Amino acid sequence: MNNFNNKLNQEGNILSFDFGEKRVGVAVGNNITNNVHPLETIETEKKTERYKKIESLIEIWKPINLVIGYPLNDDGSESRMSLLAKKFGEKLKNKFNIAVYFVDERFSSSEAEIRLKKLEKNFKKRKYIIDQVAAMIILDSFFENYDKNNLIYD
């Protein structure tokens, strides 16, 4: 547990990902201020293009940690998407040598939809940014819970 806390006590930017097979929402936050902001939606099924874009974001933001939403079923069991998100996180960890943390994201997409309906009436615009907002919610959850034992982490 000490190693986990030491990594989290570093100060800097953190990138957060709402993983999907077609789209990946990305948000950035800083663990000094705990402010989070949407960055972009990576919309490609081609893994090489996806990782090239992520590499570009890592070069720009120089994150100290990466946070991945971990989609569990309502009852807390793993789903097919859980395993894909875990694989995605492990690939990022190995490729970029940055600590990866997983956060339960069971309701992040529905919460993002509720938030966006209040702000954006245009469905097409909402659809494009919903994954970014979900990534923000995941990162907010990380900031709220990182000193507790209810995160899944590597």
N, C-alpha and C positions, 0 to 999 in steps of 0.2 A: 504493500500500500504506500510506503514512503516514496517509491519511484514514481507512482501515479501522481501524488501530491506535488513532488518536485517539478514535474513537467508542467503541471497546471499553475504553478506559482511563477512561471516565467511571464514577462509582460510582452504583449504584442498583438498582432492581428491573428484572427482565426477565420478560416473559410468554412462555410457550412454548405452541405449538399442535400437536396431532396432528390434522391435517386429515382429514376424511372428508366424503362427500357427505350423509350423514344425521346424523353426530355429529362434534363437534369437542371433543377433550379439551384442557383448559387447565391449565397448571401455572405457578407463580410461583417465582422464585428471586432471590437477591440476589448480585451479583458481588463483594461484599466478603467474604461468608461462604461463598459457593458452595453454600449450602443451598437445596434445592428442596422444594416442597410441592405436592400436588395442589390444584386450585381447584374445578373443576367440569367437567361434561360438558354442552355445549350441544347439545341434541337437537332439531333442527328442520331441515327441508329448505328453509324459507323464508329466503331470504338477508337480507331486511330485518330479520327477528327476530334472526337470527344476528349481524348487524352491530350491532344495537341492544344486544344483550347484551355483545358485545365492547367497544363504546363505554363501557358501564357499568363493565366491569372495568378499562379503561384509566383512567377517571376515578378509580376507587378506588386502584389500584396505581401509577399514574403511571410507567409503565415508560420506561426510557431506550432500550431495544431490544426488538424482537420476534424470536422464533426460531420458525421453521416447519420441521416435519419434511418432508424431501424424499424421497418414496418412489421409490426406483430399483428396477429389476429386479435379480435376483440377480447378473447379469453386469455391473451398473453402468450399463446403458442406461436411458434415460428411458421411463416408462410413461405411459399416459393419466392416471393419478393424479398423476404428477410435474408434468404440465402444469397440471392443476387446482390443485395446491398452489402452484405458481409464480404462477398467476393470483390465487389467494387472497392470497398474500403481497404481490403488487404492489398489490392493492386496499387492503390494510391500510396499506401504506406511503403511498399517495396520499391515502387518507381521513384518516389520523391524523398524517401527517408525522413518522413515527418510523422509524428505521432498521430494516430487516428482514434477517435472516440465515437462510439455509437450511442445514440439517444433514442429512446422509445418515441416513435412519431405516429402512434396510432390515430390521433385525431388532428394532426397538423394540416392536412389538406382540407378537411371540412372546416376547420377554424379559419384557414386562409380564405376559403370561399365566402364564409360569413363576413369576414372583415372587408373583403373586396366588394361584395354586393353593396355595402354601405357607401363605398367611395367611387366605384366605377360601374356605371350602368351598362356600358358596351361590353357584350359577351366576348367578342373577339379580343379586345384589350385585356379583359379579365383572364381569359384562357392563357394568354401569353405570359402574364406576370404571376399567375397563381403559384407556380413552382418556386419562384423567387421568394414569395411571401411565406410559403411553407418552409423554405430553407431558413428564413428569418425566425419563424416560430420555433424551429428545431434549435437554432442557436440561442434564442431566448431561454429555452428550456435548459440547455447546457449551462448557461450562466447562472440560472436559478438553482441548479442541482449539482454543480460540479464538486461541491464540498461534501456532498452526501454520498451514500453508498448505492443509490438507485440508478447509476449510469452503467451501461455496458461499455467496457473499455478494453483496449489492448495494452 
